[in-house]
Amino acid sequence: MDYRPLGHSGLMVSKMVLGTVPFGGAHGFEKAASVGVEDASRILDIAFEAGINTIDTADLYSLGVTEEVTGKALGKKRNDIILATKGRSPLGDDPNNTGASRYHLIRAVEASLKRLGTDHIDLYQLHNWDGLTPIEETLEAMHHLVISGKVRYYGTSNYSGWQMMKMLGKAETHHYLKPVSQQIYYTPESREAEYELLPLALDQNIASLIWGPMGEGFLTGKVRRGQNTPPNTRQGEGWPEPYIHDMERAYDIIEELFAIGEVHDCSPARVCLAWLMNRPGVTSLIFGARTEEHLRDNLAATELKLSDEEHQRLEKLTRPIPLYPYWHRIVCGMDRWDPAEKPFLEGYAETIKHRDDDRASKSSDS
């Protein structure tokens, strides 16, 4: 297992992180969760033996039950690992039991500490943007929580690029501690993070922890063109995520994962993780598992070495379309590409060149 810096901090995290959505199974999470304390403890042990040193959870998961299961399953091993959780989500009808206000965040952290059975959280993440609370209030609350010792580091989750830069800029202006990480959705099927969030991560030295790298089970091989999805899976049970833009394209990606997996005698899920693991700006992949079999298969992705040709096949097949202003920079011949954008702009440039070549060919034929 390799370890990478958590953004601009000195904390080292494993390149695979164990997610805990499958732990618990209550309050609307029954379709995704069913793992109790005993099985969770076994899953944690296997993960730790493989070198994973970071666990990710949230107060939203099963509305606190997941944190309780995680805390009990960790037991005495709590101080041997990095424990991350999240808060901000609405946890009831009380209008103050949600958001990134000082009132809610401090209460949410204290409640998570109690459920997890610990005196501190190593990484606390704001689970989503709060469009009503002034960002200065949120920053002051997080600064306070770190200074108090209840939180060691903090980050964000599901922020857009401008929201993350606003937080970083305001923190610098007011001399508050800055977030060190962002937790974002990124898969071969859904690469929108490459437009803003991953260049931001490279430019600002922010860790990117990838949630749902297999598309919430969509890219594990259980979903396939022309076949019924097994009912005992997240996708087979009608889990609402992810949002798929183009099902036919998604099926093509799944078939490519299968094709590469056949060459390496491994699952498409393992191929998916191995490809994402070394994409520009990615720090760690967060994955969950309900069974030991799935856990070990996912862990084996750290040992899978894809060829350059296989990397390129997946990159070309899954490449995002060049949106404005990216296509404009390329067609106008702009020079001085930013190093944080260059890994992604190169792909757009190739796409545009192929389009222009096709146009020229069709024009000459006519």
C-alpha positions as CSV (number, residue, x, y, z in Angstrom):
1,M,0.0,0.0,0.0
2,D,1.3,3.4,-0.9
3,Y,0.7,6.5,1.2
4,R,0.2,10.1,0.0
5,P,0.2,13.5,1.7
6,L,-3.2,14.8,2.7
7,G,-3.0,18.0,0.6
8,H,-0.8,20.6,2.2
9,S,-0.7,18.9,5.5
10,G,1.9,16.5,6.9
11,L,-0.6,13.7,7.3
12,M,-0.1,10.6,5.2
13,V,-3.1,8.6,4.0
14,S,-3.4,5.3,2.2
15,K,-4.2,5.5,-1.5
16,M,-7.2,3.4,-0.7
17,V,-9.6,4.4,2.0
18,L,-12.3,2.2,3.5
19,G,-15.8,3.8,3.3
20,T,-18.5,2.8,5.8
21,V,-21.8,3.3,3.9
22,P,-22.4,-0.5,4.1
23,F,-22.2,-0.4,7.9
24,G,-25.6,-0.2,9.7
25,G,-28.6,-0.1,7.5
26,A,-31.4,2.2,8.8
27,H,-33.4,5.4,8.1
28,G,-33.4,5.0,4.3
29,F,-30.0,3.4,3.9
30,E,-31.3,-0.2,4.0
31,K,-30.7,-0.6,0.2
32,A,-27.0,0.1,0.6
33,A,-26.2,-1.1,4.1
34,S,-26.5,-4.3,6.1
35,V,-23.2,-4.8,7.9
36,G,-23.4,-5.2,11.7
37,V,-20.6,-4.6,14.3
38,E,-19.1,-8.1,14.1
39,D,-18.8,-8.2,10.4
40,A,-17.7,-4.6,10.3
41,S,-14.9,-5.5,12.7
42,R,-13.7,-8.3,10.4
43,I,-13.8,-6.0,7.4
44,L,-11.8,-3.4,9.2
45,D,-9.2,-6.0,10.3
46,I,-8.7,-7.2,6.7
47,A,-8.4,-3.6,5.5
48,F,-5.8,-2.7,8.1
49,E,-3.8,-5.9,7.3
50,A,-3.7,-4.7,3.7
51,G,-2.2,-1.4,4.8
52,I,-5.3,0.9,4.8
53,N,-4.8,3.5,7.4
54,T,-7.9,5.7,6.8
55,I,-11.6,5.1,7.5
56,D,-14.3,7.4,6.1
57,T,-17.8,7.8,7.5
58,A,-20.5,10.5,8.0
59,D,-23.3,11.4,10.4
60,L,-25.7,11.2,7.4
61,Y,-25.1,7.5,6.8
62,S,-28.1,5.7,8.4
63,L,-28.6,8.9,10.4
64,G,-25.8,8.2,12.9
65,V,-26.1,4.4,13.1
66,T,-23.1,3.9,10.8
67,E,-20.9,6.0,13.1
68,E,-22.1,4.0,16.0
69,V,-21.2,0.7,14.2
70,T,-17.9,2.1,13.1
71,G,-16.9,3.2,16.6
72,K,-17.8,-0.2,18.2
73,A,-16.1,-2.1,15.4
74,L,-12.9,-0.1,15.8
75,G,-12.7,-0.5,19.5
76,K,-9.1,-0.3,20.8
77,K,-7.8,0.1,17.2
78,R,-9.2,3.6,17.0
79,N,-5.9,5.4,17.7
80,D,-4.0,3.3,15.2
81,I,-5.9,4.8,12.2
82,I,-7.0,8.0,10.7
83,L,-10.7,8.5,11.3
84,A,-12.7,10.8,9.0
85,T,-16.3,11.7,9.2
86,K,-18.6,14.4,7.7
87,G,-21.3,16.7,8.9
88,R,-23.6,19.5,7.5
89,S,-26.5,17.3,6.2
90,P,-30.1,17.8,7.4
91,L,-30.7,15.2,10.2
92,G,-34.2,16.1,11.0
93,D,-37.0,18.7,10.7
94,D,-35.4,21.3,12.9
95,P,-34.2,24.1,10.6
96,N,-31.0,24.4,12.7
97,N,-30.2,20.7,12.6
98,T,-28.5,21.2,9.2
99,G,-26.0,23.5,7.4
100,A,-22.6,24.8,8.1
101,S,-23.5,27.3,10.8
102,R,-21.3,27.6,14.0
103,Y,-24.4,26.3,15.9
104,H,-24.9,23.2,13.8
105,L,-21.2,22.2,13.1
106,I,-20.1,22.3,16.8
107,R,-23.2,20.3,17.8
108,A,-22.6,17.8,14.9
109,V,-19.0,17.3,15.8
110,E,-19.8,16.6,19.4
111,A,-22.6,14.2,18.5
112,S,-20.2,12.3,16.1
113,L,-17.5,12.1,18.8
114,K,-20.0,10.5,21.1
115,R,-21.3,8.0,18.5
116,L,-17.8,7.1,17.4
117,G,-16.6,6.7,21.0
118,T,-13.6,8.9,20.5
119,D,-12.3,12.3,21.8
120,H,-11.2,13.6,18.4
121,I,-11.8,13.3,14.7
122,D,-8.7,13.2,12.5
123,L,-10.5,14.7,9.4
124,Y,-13.8,16.4,9.5
125,Q,-15.4,17.2,6.2
126,L,-18.2,19.6,5.3
127,H,-20.6,17.3,3.5
128,N,-22.0,19.9,1.1
129,W,-22.1,23.6,0.5
130,D,-24.3,25.8,2.6
131,G,-25.7,28.6,0.5
132,L,-27.1,30.5,3.5
133,T,-24.4,30.6,6.2
134,P,-21.7,33.2,5.6
135,I,-18.5,31.4,4.7
136,E,-16.7,33.4,7.5
137,E,-18.9,31.8,10.1
138,T,-18.2,28.3,8.8
139,L,-14.4,29.0,8.7
140,E,-14.5,30.4,12.2
141,A,-16.3,27.3,13.5
142,M,-13.8,24.9,11.8
143,H,-10.9,27.0,13.1
144,H,-12.4,26.8,16.6
145,L,-12.9,23.0,16.4
146,V,-9.3,22.4,15.3
147,I,-7.9,24.7,18.0
148,S,-10.0,23.0,20.6
149,G,-8.5,19.6,19.7
150,K,-11.8,18.0,18.7
151,V,-10.8,18.0,15.1
152,R,-7.2,17.6,13.7
153,Y,-7.8,18.6,10.0
154,Y,-10.8,19.6,8.0
155,G,-11.9,19.4,4.4
156,T,-14.9,19.7,2.1
157,S,-17.2,17.3,0.1
158,N,-19.2,17.9,-3.0
159,Y,-18.2,21.6,-3.4
160,S,-17.9,23.2,-6.8
161,G,-14.7,24.8,-7.9
162,W,-15.7,28.4,-7.2
163,Q,-17.0,27.4,-3.7
164,M,-13.8,25.7,-2.8
165,M,-11.7,28.7,-4.0
166,K,-14.0,31.0,-2.1
167,M,-13.3,29.0,1.1
168,L,-9.6,29.0,0.5
169,G,-9.5,32.7,-0.3
170,K,-11.5,33.8,2.7
171,A,-9.5,31.5,5.0
172,E,-6.3,33.2,3.8
173,T,-7.8,36.7,4.1
174,H,-9.0,36.2,7.7
175,H,-6.1,34.0,8.8
176,Y,-8.1,30.9,9.5
177,L,-6.9,27.4,9.0
178,K,-7.5,26.2,5.5
179,P,-9.2,23.0,4.4
180,V,-6.7,20.3,3.3
181,S,-8.9,18.1,1.2
182,Q,-12.0,17.7,-0.9
183,Q,-14.1,14.6,-1.2
184,I,-15.5,14.4,-4.8
185,Y,-17.2,12.0,-7.1
186,Y,-15.1,10.8,-10.0
187,T,-15.3,7.6,-12.1
188,P,-14.4,6.5,-15.7
189,E,-18.1,7.2,-16.6
190,S,-18.2,10.6,-14.8
191,R,-15.1,12.7,-15.2
192,E,-16.7,16.2,-14.7
193,A,-14.2,16.8,-11.8
194,E,-11.5,17.3,-14.5
195,Y,-13.1,20.6,-15.6
196,E,-12.4,22.5,-12.3
197,L,-12.0,20.4,-9.2
198,L,-8.9,18.3,-10.1
199,P,-7.0,21.2,-11.6
200,L,-7.8,23.1,-8.4
201,A,-6.4,20.2,-6.4
202,L,-3.2,20.3,-8.3
203,D,-2.9,24.1,-8.2
204,Q,-3.8,24.6,-4.5
205,N,-2.3,21.4,-3.1
206,I,-5.6,20.0,-2.0
207,A,-6.1,16.3,-1.5
208,S,-8.8,14.7,-3.6
209,L,-10.5,11.8,-1.9
210,I,-12.7,10.1,-4.4
211,W,-16.1,8.8,-3.3
212,G,-18.0,6.2,-5.3
213,P,-15.1,5.4,-7.6
214,M,-17.1,2.4,-9.0
215,G,-20.2,4.5,-9.5
216,E,-22.0,3.4,-6.4
217,G,-21.8,-0.2,-7.7
218,F,-22.6,0.7,-11.3
219,L,-19.2,-0.2,-12.6
220,T,-18.5,-3.3,-10.6
221,G,-19.8,-5.7,-13.4
222,K,-23.2,-6.3,-11.8
223,V,-24.8,-3.9,-14.3
224,R,-24.4,-4.9,-17.9
225,R,-26.1,-4.3,-21.3
226,G,-29.0,-6.7,-21.9
227,Q,-28.9,-8.3,-18.4
228,N,-30.9,-7.9,-15.3
229,T,-29.1,-6.4,-12.3
230,P,-29.0,-8.7,-9.3
231,P,-31.5,-7.6,-6.6
232,N,-29.0,-8.0,-3.7
233,T,-26.8,-5.2,-5.0
234,R,-27.1,-1.4,-4.5
235,Q,-28.0,-0.8,-8.1
236,G,-30.4,-3.8,-8.2
237,E,-32.2,-2.4,-5.1
238,G,-32.9,1.0,-6.8
239,W,-30.2,3.1,-5.2
240,P,-30.7,6.6,-6.6
241,E,-27.0,7.3,-7.5
242,P,-25.3,7.8,-9.8
243,Y,-26.9,10.1,-12.4
244,I,-26.0,8.5,-15.7
245,H,-25.9,11.0,-18.6
246,D,-25.8,8.5,-21.5
247,M,-26.6,4.8,-20.7
248,E,-25.3,3.5,-24.1
249,R,-22.0,5.2,-23.5
250,A,-21.9,3.8,-19.9
251,Y,-22.6,0.3,-21.2
252,D,-19.6,0.7,-23.6
253,I,-17.4,1.7,-20.7
254,I,-18.5,-1.3,-18.7
255,E,-17.7,-3.6,-21.6
256,E,-14.2,-2.1,-21.9
257,L,-13.6,-2.7,-18.2
258,F,-14.7,-6.3,-18.8
259,A,-12.4,-6.6,-21.8
260,I,-9.3,-5.4,-19.9
261,G,-10.2,-7.5,-16.9
262,E,-10.3,-10.6,-19.0
263,V,-6.7,-10.0,-20.1
264,H,-5.6,-9.7,-16.5
265,D,-8.0,-12.4,-15.2
266,C,-9.7,-10.0,-12.8
267,S,-13.0,-8.2,-12.2
268,P,-14.0,-5.0,-14.0
269,A,-14.2,-3.4,-10.6
270,R,-10.5,-4.0,-10.1
271,V,-9.7,-2.5,-13.5
272,C,-11.8,0.6,-12.7
273,L,-10.0,1.2,-9.4
274,A,-6.5,0.6,-10.9
275,W,-7.2,3.1,-13.6
276,L,-8.5,5.8,-11.3
277,M,-5.8,5.4,-8.7
278,N,-3.1,7.2,-10.6
279,R,-5.1,9.8,-12.4
280,P,-3.8,13.4,-12.0
281,G,-4.9,15.0,-8.8
282,V,-6.2,11.9,-7.2
283,T,-5.0,11.2,-3.6
284,S,-7.1,8.3,-2.4
285,L,-10.1,6.1,-3.6
286,I,-12.8,5.5,-1.0
287,F,-14.6,2.2,-1.4
288,G,-17.0,0.2,0.7
289,A,-17.7,-3.6,0.9
290,R,-20.4,-5.7,2.3
291,T,-18.5,-8.9,2.0
292,E,-14.9,-10.2,2.5
293,E,-14.9,-11.3,-1.1
294,H,-15.6,-7.9,-2.5
295,L,-13.2,-6.3,0.0
296,R,-10.3,-8.5,-1.1
297,D,-11.1,-8.0,-4.8
298,N,-11.0,-4.2,-4.4
299,L,-7.8,-4.3,-2.3
300,A,-6.1,-6.2,-5.1
301,A,-6.4,-3.2,-7.4
302,T,-3.3,-1.8,-5.7
303,E,-1.4,-4.7,-7.3
304,L,-2.9,-4.5,-10.8
305,K,-0.6,-2.9,-13.4
306,L,-2.4,-1.7,-16.5
307,S,-0.3,-1.2,-19.6
308,D,0.0,2.3,-21.1
309,E,-2.1,1.1,-24.0
310,E,-4.9,0.0,-21.6
311,H,-4.7,3.3,-19.8
312,Q,-5.0,5.2,-23.1
313,R,-7.9,3.0,-24.3
314,L,-9.9,3.9,-21.2
315,E,-8.9,7.5,-21.2
316,K,-10.0,8.0,-24.9
317,L,-13.3,6.1,-24.4
318,T,-14.3,8.0,-21.2
319,R,-12.8,11.4,-22.1
320,P,-15.2,14.4,-21.3
321,I,-16.2,16.6,-24.1
322,P,-14.3,19.9,-24.4
323,L,-16.6,22.5,-22.8
324,Y,-16.2,26.3,-22.9
325,P,-13.7,27.9,-22.2
326,Y,-11.5,24.9,-22.7
327,W,-12.3,24.4,-26.4
328,H,-11.9,28.1,-27.0
329,R,-8.4,28.1,-25.7
330,I,-7.4,25.2,-27.9
331,V,-9.0,26.3,-31.2
332,C,-7.6,29.8,-30.7
333,G,-4.1,28.4,-30.2
334,M,-3.6,29.7,-26.8
335,D,-0.1,29.0,-25.4
336,R,1.2,29.1,-21.7
337,W,-1.1,26.3,-20.5
338,D,-1.3,26.1,-16.7
339,P,0.4,23.0,-15.3
340,A,-2.7,22.2,-13.3
341,E,-4.8,22.1,-16.4
342,K,-2.4,20.7,-18.9
343,P,-3.1,16.9,-18.2
344,F,-6.7,17.5,-19.1
345,L,-6.4,20.1,-21.8
346,E,-4.2,17.7,-23.8
347,G,-7.1,15.3,-24.1
348,Y,-9.5,18.0,-25.2
349,A,-6.9,19.1,-27.8
350,E,-6.7,15.6,-29.2
351,T,-10.5,15.3,-29.4
352,I,-10.8,18.6,-31.3
353,K,-8.0,17.6,-33.7
354,H,-9.8,14.4,-34.5
355,R,-13.0,16.3,-35.1
356,D,-11.2,18.8,-37.4
357,D,-9.6,15.9,-39.3
358,D,-13.0,14.2,-39.8
359,R,-14.5,17.5,-41.1
360,A,-11.6,17.9,-43.5
361,S,-11.9,14.3,-44.7
362,K,-15.7,14.6,-45.3
363,S,-15.2,17.9,-47.1
364,S,-12.6,16.5,-49.5
365,D,-14.9,13.5,-50.2
366,S,-17.7,15.7,-51.2
